[in-house]
Amino acid sequence: MPDLRITHDDTVAENDKVLIRWTITGTVKKELFGIPASDKPITVVGFDLFRLADGKIVELWQQFGVGSWSS
């Protein structure tokens, strides 16, 4: 994705957890997540949820999905 752009949409923190919601946009030039290479842009949305202990990340959960694309 030569025109890759990552946007940090939100951060939410509570107790020992921090959630970051993000959006990735760009043009797939090689197959990605089963999406064939194309000259059309895609959007991937997701989040990372971190659990912290003693100032360090001790667990990470991540979920993402392709929000839009067309072949």
C-alpha positions in Angstrom: 0.0 0.0 0.0 2.2 2.8 -1.2 -0.3 5.4 -0.2 -1.0 3.9 3.3 -2.5 6.3 5.8 -3.2 5.4 9.4 -5.6 7.6 11.3 -5.9 7.5 15.1 -9.6 8.0 15.7 -10.1 7.6 19.5 -8.4 6.7 22.7 -10.3 5.6 25.7 -8.6 4.7 29.1 -10.2 3.2 32.2 -8.5 1.5 35.1 -5.8 -0.8 33.7 -7.0 -0.7 30.0 -6.5 1.6 27.1 -8.4 1.2 23.8 -7.2 2.8 20.6 -9.6 2.9 17.6 -8.0 3.4 14.2 -8.6 3.5 10.4 -6.3 2.5 7.6 -6.8 3.6 4.1 -4.8 2.9 1.0 -4.5 1.1 -2.3 -3.8 -2.6 -2.3 -1.0 -3.4 -4.8 -0.6 -7.0 -3.6 -3.2 -9.3 -2.2 -4.1 -8.3 1.4 -6.6 -10.1 3.7 -7.9 -12.0 0.7 -8.5 -8.7 -1.2 -6.9 -8.9 -4.7 -4.5 -6.3 -5.9 -6.3 -3.3 -7.4 -6.0 0.4 -8.2 -9.1 1.1 -6.0 -8.7 2.2 -2.4 -9.7 0.2 0.7 -10.6 1.1 4.2 -9.7 -1.1 7.2 -11.1 -0.2 10.6 -10.1 -1.7 13.9 -9.0 -1.3 17.5 -6.2 -2.3 19.9 -7.1 -2.9 23.5 -4.1 -2.9 25.9 -4.0 -4.0 29.5 -1.3 -2.4 31.5 0.5 -3.5 34.7 3.5 -1.7 36.3 3.7 0.7 33.4 4.0 -2.0 30.8 1.7 -3.6 28.3 1.0 -7.1 29.5 -1.9 -8.1 27.2 -3.1 -6.9 23.8 -6.3 -7.7 21.9 -6.7 -6.5 18.3 -9.7 -6.7 16.0 -10.1 -5.3 12.5 -12.1 -5.7 9.4 -12.2 -4.3 5.9 -14.8 -1.5 6.0 -15.0 -1.0 2.3 -13.4 -2.2 -0.9 -14.4 -3.1 -4.4 -12.6 -5.2 -7.0 
